[in-house]
Amino acid sequence: MILLAHGAGGRMTGRLVREIFLRHFSNEALARLEDAACLSAGAARIAFTTDSFVVTPIVFPGGDLGKLSICGTVNDLAVMGARPIALSAGFVIEEGLPMATLDRIAASMQAVCAEIGVPVVTGDTKVVERGSCDQVFINTAGVGLLEEPLPQGAAAVRPGDRVIVSGGIADHGIAVMAARNDLRFETTIESDCAPVLSATRALLESGAAVRWMRDPTRGGIATTLCELTSGAPFAIEIAEERIPLRPAVLALAEILGLDTLYVPSEGRFLAVVDAADVDRALAALRADPAGRESVEIGEVIADPPGRLLLRTRIGGHRILDMLTGDQLPRIC
């Protein structure tokens, strides 16, 4: 039977996708399992993605369900190197939802759309009986144009390349969990939920050789990098002391018993770039508001192939594996 862990983005999600969806829907574009499908439309190349959002609570510090739904879809296009041109929005609304709540969500969505210049051009609305869903669920889909320069792709990653993250990790997941559990601190932890489109374009247009990009949502940076190394002829080593993490986020994660490496971010992305271009890449990212906290956190290495390693502060190594189970249900 389906468990919450099947939606966590880790090992059980991968198994579900392979054993059910890939078996029934098998095709070349889907088989790549990237953040967006890359397709040809006449002379144009497009990226197409879709995502559903079921976060609880639907309003949290730093954002709400509406903002999250637009950022999540736009960011999936952005890390593919696509320029988003249009979005759709589908709503499943529980009977009894206050009209003011729905109005706030729609206003948040439009605010992000206006910021990035991408409209919602089509959609759908369904209302279900009380108890049939939790207030409101949103599905968004997006289409973008693939225009050079683009990431070279995971197959281009090679030993010596460097790993960059565009800012502090785990803010979103911890902010949602703090709001869900009504945990209050002197410092408010806010979600990092934001579009990364401007930062990804700045990186791609910097002239740096960008091998690969991905946003670390479900499963956090550890699961995202494990997906890259799984079955690959290389490994990745990340350094614990280099990973940007706000003290308040780390403190609350420890209280909740969460490993921040597996906690989602919704306004950050990971990139692998050629070692010779890492300074150029970081300079371009830090000049953009969405990437001003970017840092290098690791390196692609030859051995042991297929592994993700964490070099700890005391000099040892920890093998990081795909997330098993669901430590954070319904945070995106």
Disulfide bonds with the S-S distance in Angstrom:
none
